Amino acid sequence: MTRDEALKKIKKCLALARGASDHEAAAAMRQAQKLMQKFGLCEQDVSLADVSEVQARASSSAANLWEVRLVKLVASAFGCEMFTQSEAKYTGGRWVHKRVWVFVGLDAAATIAGYACEVLVRQCATQRMTYIGQQPRSCKQRTKSQRGDMFAMGWVIGVADKVPATPAEPDTKALLRTYIQQKHPDMTPGEVRNTLEGAKQSQAHLEAGYQAGQSAQLHPGVGGQKPIAMLTG
């Protein structure tokens, strides 16, 4: 029996202990304790077995401010913790950079958060590019990008009104952070790309994005989760 198999067996024993008769519950608890002793497992190890992580594709290799805020919004909606990872691979004679968002949560929360993130990021990024394409040809590319980023920031604010936050309980949050520390001990702070710092752009671009986010069509959650707002796309 492997460690993972032992954890699954222990979880079954503990579940049986909660719902069985006194005699069966006692037997299940004894079996769980024996397995924990045999494999050197503690209560926290059993709890960590319920934690999972799921990756979602980012819109670009840079950690854009609007996207960071959107991903944090999704993580909060599903009681998850989040972080980002990037890598560079040399392929086809050039370096290809890739970034993903990682959600860490209990049971199916991370899976649903990852799905919601890809839907939201894709929709916001698509509308941002459409908005950039609507800017006057006389605008410099940098100005167009800044207006697009301001639109995206407004979009995230608009969507936030439709995606209620359901933050994890303190004990759950501590468990998720312990998981991240154990599984990803070498993480370091990253940089967030903010093109709007010091930029002088009209608030009209923010308002346009806000209205677009407000008019997004929502549907109930998936995977048996309670109806949490999710964008279609």
C-alpha positions as CSV (number, residue, x, y, z in Angstrom):
1,M,0.0,0.0,0.0
2,T,1.4,3.4,-1.0
3,R,1.1,6.6,1.1
4,D,-1.6,8.0,-1.2
5,E,-3.6,4.7,-1.0
6,A,-3.2,4.8,2.8
7,L,-4.6,8.4,2.9
8,K,-7.7,7.3,0.9
9,K,-8.2,4.3,3.2
10,I,-7.9,6.5,6.3
11,K,-10.5,9.0,4.9
12,K,-12.9,6.2,4.2
13,C,-12.4,4.9,7.8
14,L,-13.0,8.3,9.3
15,A,-16.1,8.8,7.2
16,L,-17.4,5.4,8.4
17,A,-16.6,6.3,12.0
18,R,-18.8,9.4,11.7
19,G,-21.9,7.5,10.4
20,A,-21.6,4.0,11.8
21,S,-22.7,2.3,15.0
22,D,-20.6,2.7,18.1
23,H,-18.9,-0.7,17.5
24,E,-18.2,-0.1,13.8
25,A,-17.1,3.5,14.5
26,A,-14.6,2.3,17.1
27,A,-13.2,-0.3,14.7
28,A,-12.9,2.2,11.9
29,M,-11.1,4.7,14.1
30,R,-8.6,2.0,15.3
31,Q,-7.9,1.0,11.6
32,A,-7.4,4.7,10.7
33,Q,-5.0,5.2,13.7
34,K,-3.0,2.1,12.8
35,L,-2.6,3.3,9.2
36,M,-1.6,6.8,10.3
37,Q,1.1,5.3,12.6
38,K,2.3,2.9,10.0
39,F,2.8,5.6,7.4
40,G,3.8,8.4,9.8
41,L,0.8,10.5,9.0
42,C,-0.8,13.2,11.1
43,E,-4.3,14.8,11.1
44,Q,-3.0,17.6,8.9
45,D,-1.8,15.1,6.3
46,V,-5.2,13.6,6.1
47,S,-6.8,17.1,5.7
48,L,-4.2,18.1,3.0
49,A,-5.3,15.1,1.0
50,D,-8.6,17.0,0.3
51,V,-6.6,19.9,-1.3
52,S,-6.0,20.0,-5.0
53,E,-4.6,22.5,-7.5
54,V,-5.6,23.3,-11.0
55,Q,-3.9,25.5,-13.7
56,A,-5.7,28.0,-15.9
57,R,-4.1,29.6,-19.0
58,A,-3.2,33.3,-18.7
59,S,-4.0,35.7,-21.6
60,S,-0.3,36.6,-22.0
61,S,3.2,35.8,-20.6
62,A,3.0,39.0,-18.5
63,A,1.0,39.3,-15.3
64,N,-1.2,42.2,-16.3
65,L,-2.8,44.1,-13.5
66,W,-6.3,43.8,-14.8
67,E,-5.9,40.0,-15.1
68,V,-4.4,39.6,-11.7
69,R,-7.4,41.4,-10.2
70,L,-9.8,39.2,-12.2
71,V,-8.0,36.0,-11.1
72,K,-8.1,37.1,-7.4
73,L,-11.8,37.8,-7.8
74,V,-12.4,34.2,-9.1
75,A,-10.3,32.7,-6.3
76,S,-12.3,34.6,-3.7
77,A,-15.6,33.5,-5.3
78,F,-14.7,29.8,-4.8
79,G,-12.8,30.0,-1.5
80,C,-9.4,29.3,-3.2
81,E,-5.9,30.5,-2.9
82,M,-4.1,31.4,-6.1
83,F,-0.6,32.1,-7.5
84,T,1.0,32.2,-10.9
85,Q,3.7,30.3,-12.6
86,S,5.7,31.1,-15.8
87,E,8.1,29.1,-17.9
88,A,10.2,29.6,-21.0
89,K,10.8,26.8,-23.6
90,Y,13.1,26.9,-26.6
91,T,11.2,25.5,-29.5
92,G,11.1,26.1,-33.2
93,G,14.3,28.2,-33.0
94,R,12.9,30.7,-30.5
95,W,12.0,31.1,-26.9
96,V,8.3,30.7,-26.1
97,H,7.1,32.1,-22.8
98,K,4.0,30.8,-21.1
99,R,2.1,31.8,-17.9
100,V,-0.6,30.0,-16.0
101,W,-2.7,30.8,-13.0
102,V,-2.9,28.1,-10.3
103,F,-5.9,27.7,-8.0
104,V,-5.6,25.7,-4.8
105,G,-8.8,24.6,-3.0
106,L,-10.7,21.9,-1.3
107,D,-12.5,19.1,-3.2
108,A,-13.8,20.4,-6.6
109,A,-13.4,24.1,-5.8
110,A,-10.0,24.5,-7.6
111,T,-11.4,22.7,-10.7
112,I,-14.4,25.0,-11.0
113,A,-12.3,28.1,-10.2
114,G,-9.9,27.1,-13.0
115,Y,-12.7,26.7,-15.5
116,A,-14.4,30.0,-14.4
117,C,-11.0,31.8,-14.7
118,E,-10.4,30.7,-18.3
119,V,-13.9,31.7,-19.3
120,L,-13.6,35.1,-17.6
121,V,-10.1,35.9,-18.8
122,R,-10.9,34.9,-22.4
123,Q,-14.0,37.0,-22.5
124,C,-12.3,40.1,-20.9
125,A,-9.2,39.8,-23.1
126,T,-11.4,39.4,-26.3
127,Q,-13.5,42.5,-25.4
128,R,-10.3,44.4,-24.6
129,M,-8.8,43.7,-28.0
130,T,-12.1,44.7,-29.7
131,Y,-12.1,48.0,-27.8
132,I,-8.5,48.7,-28.8
133,G,-9.5,48.1,-32.4
134,Q,-12.1,50.8,-32.1
135,Q,-9.6,53.5,-31.2
136,P,-8.7,56.2,-33.7
137,R,-5.9,55.3,-36.1
138,S,-4.0,58.4,-35.1
139,C,-3.5,57.0,-31.6
140,K,-0.1,55.6,-30.8
141,Q,0.0,51.9,-30.0
142,R,1.0,52.6,-26.4
143,T,-2.0,54.8,-26.0
144,K,-4.3,52.2,-27.5
145,S,-2.9,49.6,-25.1
146,Q,-3.4,51.9,-22.1
147,R,-7.0,52.5,-23.1
148,G,-7.5,48.8,-23.5
149,D,-6.1,48.1,-20.1
150,M,-8.3,50.8,-18.5
151,F,-11.3,49.2,-20.3
152,A,-10.3,45.8,-18.9
153,M,-10.0,47.3,-15.4
154,G,-13.5,48.7,-15.6
155,W,-14.7,45.3,-17.0
156,V,-13.3,43.6,-13.9
157,I,-15.0,46.1,-11.6
158,G,-18.3,45.6,-13.4
159,V,-18.1,41.8,-13.2
160,A,-17.2,42.0,-9.5
161,D,-20.8,43.2,-8.8
162,K,-22.1,39.9,-10.2
163,V,-19.6,37.5,-8.7
164,P,-20.1,37.3,-4.9
165,A,-17.1,36.5,-2.8
166,T,-17.3,33.4,-0.6
167,P,-13.9,33.5,1.2
168,A,-12.6,30.4,2.8
169,E,-12.9,29.9,6.6
170,P,-9.7,30.8,8.5
171,D,-8.9,27.1,9.1
172,T,-9.4,26.3,5.5
173,K,-7.3,29.2,4.4
174,A,-4.5,28.1,6.7
175,L,-4.7,24.6,5.3
176,L,-4.5,25.8,1.7
177,R,-1.5,28.0,2.5
178,T,0.2,25.1,4.2
179,Y,-0.3,23.0,1.1
180,I,1.3,25.7,-1.1
181,Q,4.2,26.0,1.3
182,Q,4.8,22.3,1.2
183,K,4.3,21.7,-2.6
184,H,5.9,25.0,-3.8
185,P,8.5,26.0,-1.3
186,D,10.6,27.9,-3.8
187,M,8.0,30.5,-4.8
188,T,9.2,34.1,-4.9
189,P,7.3,37.4,-5.4
190,G,6.7,38.3,-9.0
191,E,6.1,41.5,-10.9
192,V,2.7,42.8,-12.0
193,R,2.6,44.7,-15.3
194,N,0.8,48.0,-14.8
195,T,0.7,50.2,-17.9
196,L,-1.7,52.7,-16.3
197,E,0.8,54.0,-13.7
198,G,1.3,57.7,-14.5
199,A,-0.9,57.5,-17.6
200,K,-3.4,60.2,-18.3
201,Q,-6.4,58.6,-19.9
202,S,-10.1,59.5,-19.8
203,Q,-12.3,57.8,-17.2
204,A,-14.6,57.1,-20.2
205,H,-12.5,54.1,-21.0
206,L,-13.0,52.7,-17.5
207,E,-16.7,53.4,-17.7
208,A,-17.0,51.6,-21.0
209,G,-15.4,48.6,-19.5
210,Y,-17.6,48.7,-16.5
211,Q,-20.7,48.8,-18.6
212,A,-19.5,45.8,-20.6
213,G,-18.8,43.8,-17.5
214,Q,-22.2,44.7,-16.0
215,S,-24.0,43.5,-19.1
216,A,-22.2,40.1,-19.1
217,Q,-24.6,37.1,-19.2
218,L,-24.3,34.7,-16.2
219,H,-25.3,31.1,-15.6
220,P,-25.5,29.0,-12.5
221,G,-22.4,27.2,-11.2
222,V,-21.4,23.7,-12.3
223,G,-20.2,20.6,-10.7
224,G,-22.9,20.7,-8.0
225,Q,-21.6,24.0,-6.5
226,K,-24.1,26.5,-5.3
227,P,-25.2,29.0,-8.0
228,I,-22.2,31.3,-8.2
229,A,-22.1,33.7,-11.1
230,M,-20.0,32.6,-14.0
231,L,-19.6,34.1,-17.4
232,T,-20.3,32.2,-20.5
233,G,-17.9,32.5,-23.4
